[in-house]
């Protein structure tokens, strides 16, 4: 949450000092006029008052700076896509002289080299070398920290939904937030829905080069709509409630109909808050001194969507209704981290056709999946991680989708937490439950990626 009250305190001191500084300058200019005049008791008294005033204001300045910088140190938060990160003062910043406008420019890139080898004797030695993500992000507030905004732009083809829609959509986020209190805020615009944890966690805060296939098959992604966020504490346990009403067609929709998407999510943190919002950052980079746990779950009902995956995928000729359930948990303690996600999607008839002059057969993913991953932070910023992912398609899809198991290992060197890191991943993909190394549909792969950002 944006802690507006504390931010108002530091802003008050800054504004007060700004105006008082001009007052001091004016009084000093008045004193200079006395140089060529006879020094009088009035001038001496004025001098004493100015010196006293400057000492007093210097004390307030010191106090204000302590409050401001102390607050910024305390609120060093992870990058979040479900709110404006105006308290994470990094990047290229600009604040207007009257403190009524603030913006923070940041960028990040992911440069990737990937290798894949399918054991079918024909699809061998596939190599992918590209910029996976290149993004520019702007967060800030206007008139008051109560009114904040977040804009995120994407500049690579794979980050623009181009292959599914034919539209090079560079806008990922364009959303306005209004903070009623420290515990309740709403957002309006295009942004991530309150779905599964790994999808809401920024791609820049992942410990593997890519999210799991459970996420890619069942997530509900971004959409345009209205979202409500509320936090309540029961003793030391925070409870987060989130709800959204959105168009249901994702971020490339030009027009929509009366078939909306309805999403809700609840989170419980029974052991208290994570350091620096660590429940939405993979790996225990904060090295939690006491055990921390977050348990979440939710449901999305996308009524008569016109896209294959609801907010993602190709456009379909016959709208269908998708029902998605997600449960997840994350645990961290002294460098060890573990997280798990279960997702399930239901649709009455998953089969459909694409729109256009040459319709093609297409289907929505129906079934369930489970992702588990754990990691341990070693000395000098090295982290080892392992991940196991399982996908079980519904019986209706057995002719077009196979059971999937993926085993992954990862080694990461964090130079500056998630802002600068080197990632090396290896994976083994198993289809139809046959783990042997001679199954023709199985595959080996590896990925090297460098992430750099501010």
ABEGO torsion letter per residue (X at the ends): XBBAAAAAAAAAAAAAAAAAAAAAAAAAAAAAAAAABBBBAAAAAAAAAAAAAAAAAAAAAAAAAAAAAAAAAAABBBBBAABBBAABBBEBBBBBAAGABBBBBBBBBBBBBBBBBBAAGABBGBBBBBBABBBBBBBEBBGBAABBBBBBBBABAAAAGAAAAGBBBABABBBBBBBABAABBBBBEBBBBBBBAAAABBAAABABABBBAAAAAABAEBBBEBBBBBBBBBEABBBBBBBBBBAGAEAABABBBABBBBBBBBBBBAAEBBBGGAAABBEBAAGBABBBBBBBBBBBBBBGBABAAGABEBBBABBBBBBBBBBBBBBBBGGBBBBBBBBBBBBABABBBBBEABBBBBBBBBEBBBBBBBBBBBBGGBBBBBBBBBBBBBAAAAAABBBBBBBBBBBBBBABEAABBBBBBBBBBBBGGBABAABAABBBBBBBBBBBBX
